[in-house]
Amino acid sequence: MSGQTPSPGENNKPANTPALIPPTADQEGRDTHRSAREARREERRAQRSSSGTAWVGGVVLIVLGVIFLLQNVRGFTLNNWWALFILIPAFGSFADAWNTYRQTARLNRRVRGALISGCVFLLITAAFLFNWNWGLVLPVLLIIWGVTLLLNSLLPD
């Protein structure tokens, strides 16, 4: 083969050079889908970084610090201190409600649901922390649940 010249149909490129094949419609569709997916992913990352939910951890630490300070200075006793951890989803719900309201500028179903969830978590935390009578707390929770259902059925999204 060393003395032969390649025929017009043969590929005379070295073996390690990739052949340039024009993209097919299927490949272009996949590339478009991939770039759209990457754009959505970047948008979600930007939303998360600008959402400001990092303050939730700071608020939890401040609340814990105030409780422990009150225990040491005033002799304030907290029997069920573990209930403070229920505040984490409460603050998360409030942060979600705030971020959704900022995005939509409306008090829609998602904002109302997050607000009410945060209030329910706060009520449960208070019931555990202050040893409230669950015979009074459970009816209040049922009333909150009923008001939520009523608001969601009467108010527009």
MOSUL-V956559 format. One line per field, one symbol per residue. phi: phi as a letter, one per 30 degrees, with the letter a starting at -180 (. if undefined). psi: psi as a letter, one per 30 degrees, with the letter a starting at -180 (. if undefined). burial: I if it has 9 or more other C-alpha atoms within 8 Angstrom, else O. A space follows every 10 residues. Layout:
phi: ???
psi: ???
burial: ???
//
This chain:
phi: .dcccddedd dcddddcddd cddddddddd dddddddddd dddddddddc didddddddd dddddddddd dddcidcbdc dddddddddd dddddddddd dddchbcded dddddddddd dddddddddc hddddcdddd dddddddddd dddccdd
psi: fffkkklffl kgllffkkkj kkkleeeeee eeeeeeeeee eeeeeeeeef fgfffeeeee eeeeeeeeee eeefgkkjei fffffffefe eeeeeeeeee eeefgliaee eeeeeeeeee eeeeeeeeeg hlkffeeeee eeeeeeeeee effekl.
burial: OOOOOOOOOO OOOOOOOOOO OOOOOOOIOO OOOOOOOOOO OOOOOOOIOO OOOOOIOOOI OOOIOOOOOI IOOOOOOOOO OOIIOIIIII IIIIIIIIII IOOOOOOIII IIIIIIIIII IIIIIIIIIO OIOOOOIOOO IOOIOOOIOO OIOOOOO
//
